[in-house]
Amino acid sequence: MKILDLSEESFFRLLARLNADPMLAGEEYEKLRARLIYFFERKGCRTPAELSDETINRIARKVEEGLEIEDVFKFSYGVARHVLLEHWRDPKREWDQLDQRFSSPKSDREFDDRCIECMEKCLQALQSEERDLIVKNCILDKKGKQELAKSLGLTMNALRIRAFRIRMRLHECREKCVNST
């Protein structure tokens, strides 16, 4: 277990809270950790063990502070949701993903040029109204989009949905084009 700023005493208090018998407490701890790892894996996290350890550390700190927890397993899911939200909001996470993407061998200039060619080809394959809508949706600010929706007789939500569907078709078209060569 990765104990960052967690005292040994806090950890043992958590174990005692899980079960009075030290052997059973260790098994309960492993069950809790496995459930948390599974939770974070299902949510698509790349570091589920690290996030589950952070969750357990927070629970142990709450136990040390004297918080009465009826069901540690239920409480752990609430803490895990907060840890997950913090993880998704962490700007460092996005940079890590970008670093991985740019370090891939496909990110060379030739590949980038191919992606641009495919996107232009896919844009030309759209109907002119759809092409205009997606281009305007990309360049207009909020007020401009509201005016665009009004001129098309759509609500803002309907405009967003229409733009989303066009973007999805463009993305699929570009991926097929890029992967075909």
Phi and psi in degrees as a GROMACS rama.xvg file:
@    title "Ramachandran Plot"
@    xaxis  label "Phi"
@    yaxis  label "Psi"
@TYPE xy
-92.6202  102.581  LYS-2
-100.444  104.062  ILE-3
-80.219  -74.7318  LEU-4
-117.736  33.5529  ASP-5
-104.913  126.916  LEU-6
-76.7248  157.769  SER-7
-62.4091  -36.8968  GLU-8
-62.2117  -42.4633  GLU-9
-62.014  -42.4857  SER-10
-62.2772  -44.2989  PHE-11
-67.1002  -33.498  PHE-12
-64.4005  -40.0777  ARG-13
-62.8215  -44.9095  LEU-14
-59.6406  -43.1558  LEU-15
-64.0099  -33.9183  ALA-16
-69.3134  -32.2709  ARG-17
-71.9583  -42.3127  LEU-18
-165.628  143.741  ASN-19
-70.2058  -31.3198  ALA-20
-79.6938  120.599  ASP-21
-56.9742  -36.5991  PRO-22
-66.9789  -46.1904  MET-23
-68.2489  -33.2632  LEU-24
-63.3674  -40.5545  ALA-25
-62.2792  -41.0101  GLY-26
-66.0621  -41.6833  GLU-27
-63.4183  -38.8487  GLU-28
-61.5105  -46.5962  TYR-29
-63.0836  -37.8568  GLU-30
-63.0315  -45.7267  LYS-31
-60.2422  -47.039  LEU-32
-63.049  -42.5407  ARG-33
-63.0871  -40.8325  ALA-34
-64.4605  -40.1247  ARG-35
-67.8864  -41.6142  LEU-36
-59.5297  -44.4392  ILE-37
-61.0766  -42.6277  TYR-38
-56.5683  -49.3933  PHE-39
-70.9326  -32.0112  PHE-40
-64.6182  -43.7819  GLU-41
-61.6145  -30.1124  ARG-42
-83.9575  0.904611  LYS-43
83.4248  20.8537  GLY-44
-78.4449  142.233  CYS-45
-83.5346  -17.1026  ARG-46
-127.191  63.6995  THR-47
-64.7517  -35.4631  PRO-48
-66.0893  -41.7014  ALA-49
-63.8152  -42.6071  GLU-50
-69.018  -35.8711  LEU-51
-68.4171  -36.4823  SER-52
-64.2212  -40.7439  ASP-53
-62.5933  -40.6386  GLU-54
-62.4185  -45.4234  THR-55
-64.4763  -39.7842  ILE-56
-59.0965  -42.4193  ASN-57
-67.0417  -39.1274  ARG-58
-63.6599  -44.0213  ILE-59
-61.9052  -39.0295  ALA-60
-64.2586  -39.3286  ARG-61
-64.8399  -40.4147  LYS-62
-63.2684  -42.1576  VAL-63
-63.8775  -35.6102  GLU-64
-72.3515  -8.69965  GLU-65
97.3842  10.5852  GLY-66
-67.3091  129.461  LEU-67
-83.6732  116.359  GLU-68
-112.64  117.108  ILE-69
-67.6076  -53.9371  GLU-70
-124.977  108.314  ASP-71
-62.7277  -36.8701  VAL-72
-64.8436  -45.9845  PHE-73
-64.5837  -44.4734  LYS-74
-59.9113  -37.6596  PHE-75
-63.5604  -33.7309  SER-76
-68.6636  -36.0039  TYR-77
-64.4544  -43.4726  GLY-78
-65.6355  -40.6336  VAL-79
-61.3547  -37.7746  ALA-80
-62.0663  -40.6862  ARG-81
-67.0004  -41.7711  HIS-82
-62.2145  -40.6746  VAL-83
-63.2817  -44.2713  LEU-84
-61.4927  -42.0681  LEU-85
-63.022  -39.7637  GLU-86
-62.0348  -43.7413  HIS-87
-69.1732  -30.0396  TRP-88
-82.1913  -13.0026  ARG-89
-67.014  115.569  ASP-90
-65.3888  -26.463  PRO-91
-61.9896  -34.6129  LYS-92
-59.3319  -42.2781  ARG-93
-66.2303  -38.6547  GLU-94
-66.5014  -39.0248  TRP-95
-60.2278  -42.5801  ASP-96
-65.4794  -40.1853  GLN-97
-64.9171  -40.7386  LEU-98
-59.351  -42.2793  ASP-99
-65.0546  -40.3034  GLN-100
-66.3554  -42.0151  ARG-101
-76.2061  -19.1499  PHE-102
-85.267  -4.97614  SER-103
-71.8633  150.203  SER-104
-66.2996  -20.346  PRO-105
-77.4711  -6.01883  LYS-106
-87.0604  18.9708  SER-107
-75.6405  171.533  ASP-108
-59.0028  -40.0035  ARG-109
-62.049  -42.7998  GLU-110
-65.1262  -42.9025  PHE-111
-61.5285  -41.8594  ASP-112
-63.2407  -39.5257  ASP-113
-63.7181  -40.1968  ARG-114
-62.4108  -42.0704  CYS-115
-65.4879  -43.9173  ILE-116
-59.4404  -43.7853  GLU-117
-65.4453  -40.6592  CYS-118
-63.8062  -42.2216  MET-119
-63.2663  -41.0726  GLU-120
-62.1884  -43.8885  LYS-121
-68.279  -37.6054  CYS-122
-62.117  -41.043  LEU-123
-67.4831  -27.0298  GLN-124
-74.8686  -16.6453  ALA-125
-72.0739  156.734  LEU-126
-66.3433  151.891  GLN-127
-59.8892  -36.8535  SER-128
-65.1348  -41.0854  GLU-129
-67.4608  -41.3861  GLU-130
-62.5052  -44.2394  ARG-131
-62.3432  -43.5423  ASP-132
-61.9753  -46.0653  LEU-133
-69.8112  -36.5703  ILE-134
-67.3559  -45.8042  VAL-135
-63.8846  -38.7189  LYS-136
-61.5614  -32.0811  ASN-137
-77.513  -31.1551  CYS-138
-102.479  -18.0304  ILE-139
-82.9457  150.687  LEU-140
-84.2704  -175.495  ASP-141
-59.4142  -44.928  LYS-142
-65.3418  -39.9819  LYS-143
-64.1179  -37.5979  GLY-144
-67.6328  -36.8243  LYS-145
-63.5942  -41.0928  GLN-146
-66.6393  -39.403  GLU-147
-62.0344  -45.907  LEU-148
-60.2611  -43.8761  ALA-149
-63.0006  -42.0639  LYS-150
-67.2431  -26.9136  SER-151
-90.3463  -3.44188  LEU-152
73.4447  31.5154  GLY-153
-117.145  156.978  LEU-154
-81.1457  166.156  THR-155
-61.1222  -39.649  MET-156
-63.9466  -42.4295  ASN-157
-63.7989  -37.8802  ALA-158
-64.2539  -43.8909  LEU-159
-61.2641  -42.7991  ARG-160
-65.006  -43.5613  ILE-161
-63.0989  -44.5931  ARG-162
-63.736  -39.4966  ALA-163
-61.4525  -45.5482  PHE-164
-63.8811  -38.9774  ARG-165
-65.7616  -43.4331  ILE-166
-60.0395  -40.2515  ARG-167
-63.8488  -42.9965  MET-168
-64.0506  -40.8515  ARG-169
-62.3689  -43.4427  LEU-170
-61.7103  -47.0584  HIS-171
-62.174  -43.3697  GLU-172
-60.9787  -45.8242  CYS-173
-64.9447  -41.5294  ARG-174
-62.9344  -42.8679  GLU-175
-61.8375  -43.3732  LYS-176
-64.2337  -46.95  CYS-177
-64.8365  -41.2965  VAL-178
-78.1664  -14.1163  ASN-179
-77.8195  -14.5827  SER-180
